[in-house]
Amino acid sequence: MGYFPLMLDLKGRPVLLVAGGAETEAKLQALLEAGARLTVLWPGEDRWGLAEKEEAGLLCWLRRSYQEGDLKGQFLAVSLDRALNPLLRREAEAHGVFLVAVDDPQNASAILPAVLRRGPLIAALSTSGAAPALAVRLKERLALLLPEGLGTLVAYLHTLRPRIAQIPSFEERKRLWYRIADLALEELDLDPKEGAEKARRRIETLLAEVAPWTR
């Protein structure tokens, strides 16, 4: 089974969440953090602070179960209700909407990976739906290799892009970026806590020495 890995920008895009089950809260929070224009289908009692979030303008809560036509106009659908997934899949395919059917890969056209975040850096691990628990355990191991300071460093490197873009030669830009990346990782390996700041100082020294256009 071949999946195409992809990062989606959900900010302001309509997303439908069919709630239900233990993972609802985590999926709800992830979609809100992504800035999705979220509609939640849930006919039961308010288990996840839906009313409060709706009052704050974070989502729209439809206090009912799925009805045909709910997926029309949606950018993405996430379902935690296995009983409804076959119906959701048919409508999703009819409207060209990707469906994440949690823990039900046979009805899904998209799957959610195990995600590790370090600021702007996102590491996503997936077993293509074969063994999600293994992906989670691998994420936990990866977290030990990627220190928290890496997020700060990535944010800093982003600020360098306009400066380095002034270099006319693509090959020169490429060589410089790899020098910077190697230097940054070297400092983080030596000092996971303070390495980001040490790397920033060394990078600024490097840029000052390379050419005046980087200042």
Phi and psi restraints in degrees (value plus and minus 20) as a CYANA .aco file:
   2 GLY   PHI    -122.8   -82.8
   2 GLY   PSI      94.4   134.4
   3 TYR   PHI    -120.0   -80.0
   3 TYR   PSI     127.4   167.4
   4 PHE   PHI    -119.1   -79.1
   4 PHE   PSI      91.6   131.6
   5 PRO   PHI     -89.7   -49.7
   5 PRO   PSI     117.8   157.8
   6 LEU   PHI    -174.8  -134.8
   6 LEU   PSI     117.3   157.3
   7 MET   PHI    -120.0   -80.0
   7 MET   PSI     106.6   146.6
   8 LEU   PHI    -122.4   -82.4
   8 LEU   PSI     117.4   157.4
   9 ASP   PHI    -112.4   -72.4
   9 ASP   PSI      84.7   124.7
  10 LEU   PHI    -116.9   -76.9
  10 LEU   PSI     -17.9    22.1
  11 LYS   PHI     -78.7   -38.7
  11 LYS   PSI      98.8   138.8
  12 GLY   PHI      56.3    96.3
  12 GLY   PSI     -16.9    23.1
  13 ARG   PHI    -114.6   -74.6
  13 ARG   PSI     123.8   163.8
  14 PRO   PHI     -92.9   -52.9
  14 PRO   PSI     105.6   145.6
  15 VAL   PHI    -151.1  -111.1
  15 VAL   PSI     115.3   155.3
  16 LEU   PHI    -124.8   -84.8
  16 LEU   PSI     108.6   148.6
  17 LEU   PHI    -134.7   -94.7
  17 LEU   PSI      96.4   136.4
  18 VAL   PHI    -111.7   -71.7
  18 VAL   PSI      82.5   122.5
  19 ALA   PHI     -98.0   -58.0
  19 ALA   PSI     143.9   183.9
  20 GLY   PHI     121.7   161.7
  20 GLY   PSI     111.0   151.0
  21 GLY   PHI      78.9   118.9
  21 GLY   PSI     152.2   192.2
  22 ALA   PHI     -87.8   -47.8
  22 ALA   PSI     -46.4    -6.4
  23 GLU   PHI    -110.1   -70.1
  23 GLU   PSI     -17.7    22.3
  24 THR   PHI     -78.3   -38.3
  24 THR   PSI     -66.8   -26.8
  25 GLU   PHI     -80.0   -40.0
  25 GLU   PSI     -63.0   -23.0
  26 ALA   PHI     -85.4   -45.4
  26 ALA   PSI     -62.9   -22.9
  27 LYS   PHI     -88.4   -48.4
  27 LYS   PSI     -58.7   -18.7
  28 LEU   PHI     -80.1   -40.1
  28 LEU   PSI     -68.0   -28.0
  29 GLN   PHI     -84.7   -44.7
  29 GLN   PSI     -60.0   -20.0
  30 ALA   PHI     -83.5   -43.5
  30 ALA   PSI     -61.1   -21.1
  31 LEU   PHI     -88.8   -48.8
  31 LEU   PSI     -57.1   -17.1
  32 LEU   PHI     -87.2   -47.2
  32 LEU   PSI     -60.9   -20.9
  33 GLU   PHI     -84.5   -44.5
  33 GLU   PSI     -48.8    -8.8
  34 ALA   PHI     -98.8   -58.8
  34 ALA   PSI     -26.8    13.2
  35 GLY   PHI      61.8   101.8
  35 GLY   PSI      -1.1    38.9
  36 ALA   PHI     -86.2   -46.2
  36 ALA   PSI     128.6   168.6
  37 ARG   PHI    -105.9   -65.9
  37 ARG   PSI      73.0   113.0
  38 LEU   PHI    -116.3   -76.3
  38 LEU   PSI     113.9   153.9
  39 THR   PHI    -136.1   -96.1
  39 THR   PSI     108.9   148.9
  40 VAL   PHI    -133.0   -93.0
  40 VAL   PSI     107.6   147.6
  41 LEU   PHI    -119.6   -79.6
  41 LEU   PSI      98.2   138.2
  42 TRP   PHI    -183.2  -143.2
  42 TRP   PSI      95.3   135.3
  43 PRO   PHI    -107.5   -67.5
  43 PRO   PSI     -26.7    13.3
  44 GLY   PHI    -109.8   -69.8
  44 GLY   PSI    -186.2  -146.2
  45 GLU   PHI     -89.7   -49.7
  45 GLU   PSI     141.3   181.3
  46 ASP   PHI     -97.8   -57.8
  46 ASP   PSI      75.8   115.8
  47 ARG   PHI    -111.5   -71.5
  47 ARG   PSI     -40.6    -0.6
  48 TRP   PHI    -143.9  -103.9
  48 TRP   PSI       4.9    44.9
  49 GLY   PHI      47.9    87.9
  49 GLY   PSI      12.3    52.3
  50 LEU   PHI     -84.7   -44.7
  50 LEU   PSI     -62.0   -22.0
  51 ALA   PHI     -82.6   -42.6
  51 ALA   PSI     -62.9   -22.9
  52 GLU   PHI     -84.1   -44.1
  52 GLU   PSI     -62.4   -22.4
  53 LYS   PHI     -87.4   -47.4
  53 LYS   PSI     -56.4   -16.4
  54 GLU   PHI     -86.0   -46.0
  54 GLU   PSI     -62.0   -22.0
  55 GLU   PHI     -82.4   -42.4
  55 GLU   PSI     -52.9   -12.9
  56 ALA   PHI    -100.4   -60.4
  56 ALA   PSI     -21.6    18.4
  57 GLY   PHI      60.4   100.4
  57 GLY   PSI      -1.9    38.1
  58 LEU   PHI    -106.7   -66.7
  58 LEU   PSI     -41.9    -1.9
  59 LEU   PHI    -180.8  -140.8
  59 LEU   PSI     150.5   190.5
  60 CYS   PHI    -134.7   -94.7
  60 CYS   PSI     102.8   142.8
  61 TRP   PHI    -124.5   -84.5
  61 TRP   PSI      93.9   133.9
  62 LEU   PHI    -115.0   -75.0
  62 LEU   PSI      93.8   133.8
  63 ARG   PHI    -103.5   -63.5
  63 ARG   PSI      40.4    80.4
  64 ARG   PHI    -178.4  -138.4
  64 ARG   PSI     153.4   193.4
  65 SER   PHI    -107.0   -67.0
  65 SER   PSI     159.7   199.7
  66 TYR   PHI     -84.5   -44.5
  66 TYR   PSI     120.9   160.9
  67 GLN   PHI    -149.4  -109.4
  67 GLN   PSI     126.5   166.5
  68 GLU   PHI     -77.3   -37.3
  68 GLU   PSI     114.0   154.0
  69 GLY   PHI      85.2   125.2
  69 GLY   PSI     -31.2     8.8
  70 ASP   PHI     -86.2   -46.2
  70 ASP   PSI     -44.9    -4.9
  71 LEU   PHI    -107.5   -67.5
  71 LEU   PSI     -29.8    10.2
  72 LYS   PHI     -82.9   -42.9
  72 LYS   PSI     107.3   147.3
  73 GLY   PHI      65.3   105.3
  73 GLY   PSI     -21.6    18.4
  74 GLN   PHI    -102.4   -62.4
  74 GLN   PSI     128.4   168.4
  75 PHE   PHI    -106.3   -66.3
  75 PHE   PSI     -53.5   -13.5
  76 LEU   PHI    -173.7  -133.7
  76 LEU   PSI     129.3   169.3
  77 ALA   PHI    -148.3  -108.3
  77 ALA   PSI     118.3   158.3
  78 VAL   PHI    -145.5  -105.5
  78 VAL   PSI     102.5   142.5
  79 SER   PHI    -139.9   -99.9
  79 SER   PSI     114.9   154.9
  80 LEU   PHI    -136.6   -96.6
  80 LEU   PSI       0.5    40.5
  81 ASP   PHI    -137.7   -97.7
  81 ASP   PSI      77.0   117.0
  82 ARG   PHI     -79.9   -39.9
  82 ARG   PSI     -53.9   -13.9
  83 ALA   PHI     -84.2   -44.2
  83 ALA   PSI     -50.3   -10.3
  84 LEU   PHI    -110.8   -70.8
  84 LEU   PSI     -33.5     6.5
  85 ASN   PHI     -77.9   -37.9
  85 ASN   PSI     -60.2   -20.2
  86 PRO   PHI     -80.5   -40.5
  86 PRO   PSI     -59.6   -19.6
  87 LEU   PHI     -87.4   -47.4
  87 LEU   PSI     -62.7   -22.7
  88 LEU   PHI     -83.3   -43.3
  88 LEU   PSI     -58.7   -18.7
  89 ARG   PHI     -83.5   -43.5
  89 ARG   PSI     -63.3   -23.3
  90 ARG   PHI     -82.2   -42.2
  90 ARG   PSI     -64.5   -24.5
  91 GLU   PHI     -89.9   -49.9
  91 GLU   PSI     -57.6   -17.6
  92 ALA   PHI     -80.0   -40.0
  92 ALA   PSI     -62.8   -22.8
  93 GLU   PHI     -87.1   -47.1
  93 GLU   PSI     -56.0   -16.0
  94 ALA   PHI     -86.1   -46.1
  94 ALA   PSI     -53.1   -13.1
  95 HIS   PHI    -122.1   -82.1
  95 HIS   PSI     -17.9    22.1
  96 GLY   PHI      48.7    88.7
  96 GLY   PSI      17.1    57.1
  97 VAL   PHI    -128.9   -88.9
  97 VAL   PSI     111.9   151.9
  98 PHE   PHI     -93.2   -53.2
  98 PHE   PSI     118.0   158.0
  99 LEU   PHI    -138.7   -98.7
  99 LEU   PSI     102.6   142.6
 100 VAL   PHI    -116.3   -76.3
 100 VAL   PSI      87.2   127.2
 101 ALA   PHI    -122.2   -82.2
 101 ALA   PSI      78.1   118.1
 102 VAL   PHI     -81.2   -41.2
 102 VAL   PSI     108.6   148.6
 103 ASP   PHI      39.5    79.5
 103 ASP   PSI       9.1    49.1
 104 ASP   PHI    -168.3  -128.3
 104 ASP   PSI      43.4    83.4
 105 PRO   PHI     -80.1   -40.1
 105 PRO   PSI     -45.2    -5.2
 106 GLN   PHI     -88.2   -48.2
 106 GLN   PSI     -40.7    -0.7
 107 ASN   PHI    -126.1   -86.1
 107 ASN   PSI     -15.1    24.9
 108 ALA   PHI    -120.2   -80.2
 108 ALA   PSI     124.6   164.6
 109 SER   PHI    -127.4   -87.4
 109 SER   PSI     -21.5    18.5
 110 ALA   PHI    -170.8  -130.8
 110 ALA   PSI     131.3   171.3
 111 ILE   PHI    -148.1  -108.1
 111 ILE   PSI     133.4   173.4
 112 LEU   PHI    -117.6   -77.6
 112 LEU   PSI     106.6   146.6
 113 PRO   PHI    -101.2   -61.2
 113 PRO   PSI     150.6   190.6
 114 ALA   PHI     -98.3   -58.3
 114 ALA   PSI     108.6   148.6
 115 VAL   PHI    -138.3   -98.3
 115 VAL   PSI     113.5   153.5
 116 LEU   PHI    -137.5   -97.5
 116 LEU   PSI     107.4   147.4
 117 ARG   PHI    -135.1   -95.1
 117 ARG   PSI     114.9   154.9
 118 ARG   PHI    -151.7  -111.7
 118 ARG   PSI      63.3   103.3
 119 GLY   PHI      40.8    80.8
 119 GLY   PSI    -150.0  -110.0
 120 PRO   PHI     -89.0   -49.0
 120 PRO   PSI     -35.6     4.4
 121 LEU   PHI    -100.1   -60.1
 121 LEU   PSI     107.9   147.9
 122 ILE   PHI    -145.4  -105.4
 122 ILE   PSI     102.4   142.4
 123 ALA   PHI    -130.9   -90.9
 123 ALA   PSI     102.8   142.8
 124 ALA   PHI    -137.4   -97.4
 124 ALA   PSI     111.2   151.2
 125 LEU   PHI    -142.4  -102.4
 125 LEU   PSI     114.8   154.8
 126 SER   PHI    -163.0  -123.0
 126 SER   PSI     125.5   165.5
 127 THR   PHI    -124.9   -84.9
 127 THR   PSI       3.0    43.0
 128 SER   PHI      38.8    78.8
 128 SER   PSI      12.3    52.3
 129 GLY   PHI      63.8   103.8
 129 GLY   PSI     -22.2    17.8
 130 ALA   PHI     -96.9   -56.9
 130 ALA   PSI     -59.0   -19.0
 131 ALA   PHI    -172.3  -132.3
 131 ALA   PSI      55.8    95.8
 132 PRO   PHI     -76.7   -36.7
 132 PRO   PSI     -55.4   -15.4
 133 ALA   PHI     -82.1   -42.1
 133 ALA   PSI     -55.8   -15.8
 134 LEU   PHI     -85.7   -45.7
 134 LEU   PSI     -59.7   -19.7
 135 ALA   PHI     -81.4   -41.4
 135 ALA   PSI     -58.9   -18.9
 136 VAL   PHI     -84.5   -44.5
 136 VAL   PSI     -65.2   -25.2
 137 ARG   PHI     -83.3   -43.3
 137 ARG   PSI     -57.8   -17.8
 138 LEU   PHI     -86.8   -46.8
 138 LEU   PSI     -56.2   -16.2
 139 LYS   PHI     -82.1   -42.1
 139 LYS   PSI     -61.3   -21.3
 140 GLU   PHI     -83.0   -43.0
 140 GLU   PSI     -57.6   -17.6
 141 ARG   PHI     -89.9   -49.9
 141 ARG   PSI     -59.3   -19.3
 142 LEU   PHI     -83.9   -43.9
 142 LEU   PSI     -54.0   -14.0
 143 ALA   PHI     -79.4   -39.4
 143 ALA   PSI     -50.1   -10.1
 144 LEU   PHI     -91.8   -51.8
 144 LEU   PSI     -43.5    -3.5
 145 LEU   PHI    -111.7   -71.7
 145 LEU   PSI     -38.8     1.2
 146 LEU   PHI    -133.6   -93.6
 146 LEU   PSI      80.0   120.0
 147 PRO   PHI     -87.9   -47.9
 147 PRO   PSI     138.6   178.6
 148 GLU   PHI     -79.2   -39.2
 148 GLU   PSI     -53.8   -13.8
 149 GLY   PHI     -82.7   -42.7
 149 GLY   PSI     -34.3     5.7
 150 LEU   PHI     -83.2   -43.2
 150 LEU   PSI     -53.9   -13.9
 151 GLY   PHI     -83.4   -43.4
 151 GLY   PSI     -63.5   -23.5
 152 THR   PHI     -81.5   -41.5
 152 THR   PSI     -61.1   -21.1
 153 LEU   PHI     -85.2   -45.2
 153 LEU   PSI     -63.5   -23.5
 154 VAL   PHI     -81.6   -41.6
 154 VAL   PSI     -61.9   -21.9
 155 ALA   PHI     -81.8   -41.8
 155 ALA   PSI     -59.4   -19.4
 156 TYR   PHI     -86.2   -46.2
 156 TYR   PSI     -63.7   -23.7
 157 LEU   PHI     -80.4   -40.4
 157 LEU   PSI     -53.2   -13.2
 158 HIS   PHI     -81.6   -41.6
 158 HIS   PSI     -54.4   -14.4
 159 THR   PHI     -89.9   -49.9
 159 THR   PSI     -37.6     2.4
 160 LEU   PHI    -101.0   -61.0
 160 LEU   PSI     -35.7     4.3
 161 ARG   PHI     -78.0   -38.0
 161 ARG   PSI     -65.6   -25.6
 162 PRO   PHI     -82.6   -42.6
 162 PRO   PSI     -54.5   -14.5
 163 ARG   PHI     -88.8   -48.8
 163 ARG   PSI     -67.7   -27.7
 164 ILE   PHI     -93.1   -53.1
 164 ILE   PSI     -44.3    -4.3
 165 ALA   PHI     -83.2   -43.2
 165 ALA   PSI     -36.5     3.5
 166 GLN   PHI     -92.3   -52.3
 166 GLN   PSI     -35.0     5.0
 167 ILE   PHI     -91.2   -51.2
 167 ILE   PSI     102.5   142.5
 168 PRO   PHI     -84.9   -44.9
 168 PRO   PSI     -55.7   -15.7
 169 SER   PHI    -106.8   -66.8
 169 SER   PSI     106.6   146.6
 170 PHE   PHI     -81.5   -41.5
 170 PHE   PSI     -63.1   -23.1
 171 GLU   PHI     -82.9   -42.9
 171 GLU   PSI     -58.6   -18.6
 172 GLU   PHI     -86.5   -46.5
 172 GLU   PSI     -61.4   -21.4
 173 ARG   PHI     -81.5   -41.5
 173 ARG   PSI     -64.1   -24.1
 174 LYS   PHI     -81.0   -41.0
 174 LYS   PSI     -66.6   -26.6
 175 ARG   PHI     -81.7   -41.7
 175 ARG   PSI     -61.5   -21.5
 176 LEU   PHI     -86.0   -46.0
 176 LEU   PSI     -62.4   -22.4
 177 TRP   PHI     -81.6   -41.6
 177 TRP   PSI     -60.0   -20.0
 178 TYR   PHI     -90.7   -50.7
 178 TYR   PSI     -53.6   -13.6
 179 ARG   PHI     -83.0   -43.0
 179 ARG   PSI     -62.7   -22.7
 180 ILE   PHI     -84.7   -44.7
 180 ILE   PSI     -65.0   -25.0
 181 ALA   PHI     -82.1   -42.1
 181 ALA   PSI     -63.6   -23.6
 182 ASP   PHI     -84.7   -44.7
 182 ASP   PSI     -61.1   -21.1
 183 LEU   PHI     -82.8   -42.8
 183 LEU   PSI     -65.3   -25.3
 184 ALA   PHI     -81.6   -41.6
 184 ALA   PSI     -65.6   -25.6
 185 LEU   PHI     -87.9   -47.9
 185 LEU   PSI     -53.2   -13.2
 186 GLU   PHI     -80.7   -40.7
 186 GLU   PSI     -65.6   -25.6
 187 GLU   PHI     -87.2   -47.2
 187 GLU   PSI     -59.3   -19.3
 188 LEU   PHI     -86.5   -46.5
 188 LEU   PSI     -55.9   -15.9
 189 ASP   PHI     -84.9   -44.9
 189 ASP   PSI     -58.9   -18.9
 190 LEU   PHI     -94.2   -54.2
 190 LEU   PSI     -55.4   -15.4
 191 ASP   PHI    -168.0  -128.0
 191 ASP   PSI      68.4   108.4
 192 PRO   PHI     -78.0   -38.0
 192 PRO   PSI     -49.8    -9.8
 193 LYS   PHI    -101.8   -61.8
 193 LYS   PSI     -67.6   -27.6
 194 GLU   PHI    -125.8   -85.8
 194 GLU   PSI     -18.0    22.0
 195 GLY   PHI     -82.6   -42.6
 195 GLY   PSI     -53.4   -13.4
 196 ALA   PHI     -82.1   -42.1
 196 ALA   PSI     -64.3   -24.3
 197 GLU   PHI     -89.3   -49.3
 197 GLU   PSI     -60.3   -20.3
 198 LYS   PHI     -83.4   -43.4
 198 LYS   PSI     -59.8   -19.8
 199 ALA   PHI     -83.9   -43.9
 199 ALA   PSI     -61.4   -21.4
 200 ARG   PHI     -79.5   -39.5
 200 ARG   PSI     -63.6   -23.6
 201 ARG   PHI     -84.7   -44.7
 201 ARG   PSI     -62.1   -22.1
 202 ARG   PHI     -86.7   -46.7
 202 ARG   PSI     -56.9   -16.9
 203 ILE   PHI     -86.8   -46.8
 203 ILE   PSI     -61.7   -21.7
 204 GLU   PHI     -83.0   -43.0
 204 GLU   PSI     -57.7   -17.7
 205 THR   PHI     -85.0   -45.0
 205 THR   PSI     -62.6   -22.6
 206 LEU   PHI     -80.4   -40.4
 206 LEU   PSI     -66.7   -26.7
 207 LEU   PHI     -85.1   -45.1
 207 LEU   PSI     -56.5   -16.5
 208 ALA   PHI     -86.1   -46.1
 208 ALA   PSI     -50.1   -10.1
 209 GLU   PHI    -104.2   -64.2
 209 GLU   PSI     -47.2    -7.2
 210 VAL   PHI     -87.8   -47.8
 210 VAL   PSI     -73.6   -33.6
 211 ALA   PHI    -188.8  -148.8
 211 ALA   PSI     132.5   172.5
 212 PRO   PHI     -85.9   -45.9
 212 PRO   PSI     -41.3    -1.3
 213 TRP   PHI     -88.0   -48.0
 213 TRP   PSI     -33.0     7.0
 214 THR   PHI    -105.6   -65.6
 214 THR   PSI     -24.4    15.6
